[in-house]
Amino acid sequence: MLVELTARRRRAAAGTLLLAALLQAAPPVALAQSHKPRRAATEPTHAAKPADKPTELRDGQAESRLLAVYQLIGEGRQREALAQAESLARDYPNFQLAQLAVGDLMMSRTRPIRRMGDVPVPDSTRSIQASAVLEELRNESRQRVDAQRSRPPANTIPAQFLELSPRSRHAIAVDASRSRLYLFENTGKGLQLVADYYASVGKLGTEKAAEGDQRTPLGVYFITSRLDPSTLKDFYGAGALPINYPNPLDQSRGKTGGGIWLHGTPPDQFARAPLATDGCLVLANPDLERILRTVEPRSTPVVIARQLQWVAPHSVNAERKSFEAVLNAWRNAKTQGDMTRLLGFYAPDFQTYRKKPLEEWIHVLKAETRALQGRELHLKDKSYLRWTDSADTMVVTFGEVAEGARTGPVKRQYWARRGQQWQIFFEGVIG
């Protein structure tokens, strides 16, 4: 019994050291079980044609199985780890981390493994490229593991989501520091995290400012459309969802460029390195397929942050109510046709679509107040998304409906805090 116990301890110790070498970290604590919150029972009606039978989704499975392999290694159960790694590599032959885990586990039978992909590399241009690929895989592995060790606290949301209209059935938030995309469902009880995925960002990181700078933008965006995969090159994988970069805040700061998409990977590549794109957000195809079937263009916000701040939903109530009082004051001024008070809410550098300045927008405001004919103005289906960096910005979406009317335009405003006052620097009709 003593011999058996000693052997078991040795295997466990060897497994811990092997896992530390694979992840290039201190001997790790046990990984959290990779858990995906329960999915919604139904999918949007636009997910597939009525006659089509939707294919089974396999989002998140490859990563969960890889983490299970790491877990077994940490427990000293290398034989089981190898069997599961080989199974994972068979099911996902283009998943390089799975292939690497198989190679390292087999190599560990003959000698100690100092780090992931611990193979002799001759000094040549080709080997330098191979070394760079291995380093990218090590970074990917660390990002995946760290994201599972540092899960968002239960029942929290990103601080940007002050209020989301029921018309926005889903929302997305990206934490670039963790290479992680979080998918939320907007329920009657508020935002619920339903899934999260590894995601790659720009080669040179974040905070895009110019065309071709190979950076991913930071801010509050919206999915604008869903591109048909049949019209795209294989490079984009399962499909693509463009976002509205540069948004009005970006434009006010002189940022340029475009063509920022959420998209997949080519058939021969399961995932890309954490920093690998020209500015887009790239997910594994099975994960992107879940996003494609779930989100709705135009109404789905996408918050991209260098690092997300997770807060309890009730903690943003004070901010939401404070801003709502400002928005209601704007609404009252417009209802009453008080142009002097109404124009006090607009910044001198205001612009709308086609860069129409405030001097021209005044004519629009006067026409809209005349059309009210004394009727009260109601704001329906309001969303407040706050973005704070060097400035404090509120992205507001609502339906503008006059008393007695059934419908009205859907508008989006961008407000900036100037001193102690909120002012509108952009307003436009979006639907």
Secondary structure, 3 states (H helix, E strand, C coil): CHHHHHHHHHHHHHHHHHHHHHHCCCCCCCCCCCCCCCCCCCCCHHHCCCCCCCCCCCCCHHHHHHHHHHHHHHCCCHHHHHHHHHHHHHHCCCCHHHHHHHHHHHHCCCCCCCCCCCCCCCCCHHHHHHHHHHHHHHHHHHHHHHHHHCCCCCCCEECCEEECCCCCCEEEEEEHHHCEEEEEEEECCEEEEEEEEECEEECCEECCCCCCCCCECCEEEEECCCECHHHCCHHHCCCEEEECCCCHHHHHCCCCCCCCEEECCCCCCCCCCCEEECCCEECCHHHHHHHHHHCCCCCCEEEEECCCCEECHHHHHHHHHHHHHHHHHHHHHHHCCCHHHHHCCEEEEEECHHHCEHHHHHHHHHHHHHHHCCCCEEEEEEEEEEEECCCEEEEEEEEEEECCCCCCCEEEEEEEEECCEEEEEEEEECC
